[in-house]
């Protein structure tokens, strides 16, 4: 492990919440020799992290004072319902620290951060990685390698201090081996509703419908069913939390899917009609996905690349352009 | 390869249609040393099969005369639209041969077979195996190993000749290494609508909905989307054929899914409600599937087993019992 200080002396990262995502981030930053410390509410988690060599504490106020003194970048790594209490403490004890988060849906977080008067130092983040497991025991080095890490910029400020936070967030994500893709909050939340939350809801419905066919149906199920319902194996409270935190965007996507399925249903009841159009459109859409995501999943370097100079004239336009392409960025 | 004749001299199998399923069946039977010959409409296919050592012909009438003379078991391996013409020839040239098929949906086949006066020697079959590829070039030894091969018995006859056909079909399926699961036509068609055709339709709708989110959505898609839409990569004409051949059962299943998704949608628009119930029910259903199908997929011997003596008193009740359990059968 390379613990040699970088030049100039790097400012630390302070991760608030040491679950799967926050904890794995701490491990990656340590592995890269970056200064990092963390806080978690649970004594058991902090003890486990400490035993693994992590600088962690259960004392939130002391942790925030330390973050403020060292100009740390704060990373919010707690579930959405725990955010208001945590942000209250941040506003009281470390209001000038740069702030980011590793929570999935970005709308609620931005709203809550804004409500606590902290938007001027906030850059949203969403590392798109995870496993079915959770908690410190599930944390691992390399969880984010080649994963997309969405970084938002809705609340971009002319203030160089905000641009500095943005740059630090991108650099932190890159340190983990993630691929940074910029997006605005609404675009991000709509996209994840379509490609993650909707598939979860649909998988639940598919599972229930098959189950009503009894043992025969379950026993005949092959790979189309197994893959199509895999995410119904996710813990229900996690599905509920991710979907309910993104209600508006999910309802929009669900309405589109309902309209498509209703139209397929009607076409199937008409002997002169059928699902040819939908089968073709769905196939085309899947091919577009494979052309983009399949290629870039194997080789992240295949993803379109947009070069960005933070704070330079037109740099936000570059970020918007990258958003429409799903491009990664190269910061210089 | 063991080409030694079994005792008594085994009657041959005659496979009509040498696509992926029919052709792979021919390969398996040859590999097991069973007498088998085949027919295909296309000269190119017959030439390719012959080059691979298969006894094949493009002459349907001659093939059927040979089948009649040798008391062959006829296997229908053509797409549903080609069935009426083929069955007309069977009725004209080999009406007393035992008859089965390897077509997916069983309702249409039974109806067409009955319309051609051939139900008295017919036992339906559905080997649940396949790949995205088709045609002779895709055929392979071992395609059906450990796969479920559904065998139907709606039109069971007291006639010992029908019982003999049923026994021959089961034995042929077992020769390929498949697991025989008995089911009646309606139960089979309802089950495959729920676990195969519905997942295909839903995957098309999911793909289209994500695609409408543009490059950003496609670029953020991870495993939940990839797995949930995998079968949208199936050739559209195959999806169309399988779904449109099972319209009634598919519409019933689709209506149930639409009701579930509509109720989830409404719950998401109510701030006091949410998708907790659906997430729990879907999770429970997936666990039941994993408990049954997951276990039996890895180790087919884990599937419940019902012993059946064809033609013995109560044997059809045993088949119905097996159907409700999704059980395999052991014929003695």
Interface residues (C-beta under 8 A of the other chain):
Chain A: X128 X147 X148 X150 X181 X183 X187 X188 X190 X191 X192 X194 X195 X196 X198 X199 X200 X201 X202 X203 X204 X205 X206 X207 X208 X209 X210 X211 X212 X213 X214 X215 X216 X217 X218 X219 X220 X221 X222 X223 X224 X225 X226 X227 X228 X229 X230 X231 X232 X233 X234 X235 X236 X237 X239 X240 X243 X244 X247 X250 X251 X253 X254 X255 X256 X257 X258 X260 X261 X262 X264 X265 X268 X269 X274 X275 X276 X278 X279 X280 X281 X282 X283 X284 X285 X286 X287 X288 X289 X290 X292 X293 X296 X303 X323 X324 X325 X326 X327
Chain B: X128 X147 X148 X150 X181 X183 X187 X188 X190 X191 X192 X194 X195 X196 X198 X199 X200 X201 X202 X203 X204 X205 X206 X207 X208 X209 X210 X211 X212 X213 X214 X215 X216 X217 X218 X219 X220 X221 X222 X224 X225 X226 X227 X228 X229 X230 X231 X232 X233 X234 X235 X236 X237 X239 X240 X243 X244 X247 X250 X251 X253 X254 X255 X256 X257 X258 X260 X261 X262 X264 X265 X268 X269 X274 X275 X276 X278 X279 X280 X281 X282 X283 X284 X285 X286 X287 X288 X289 X290 X292 X293 X296 X303 X323 X324 X325 X326 X327
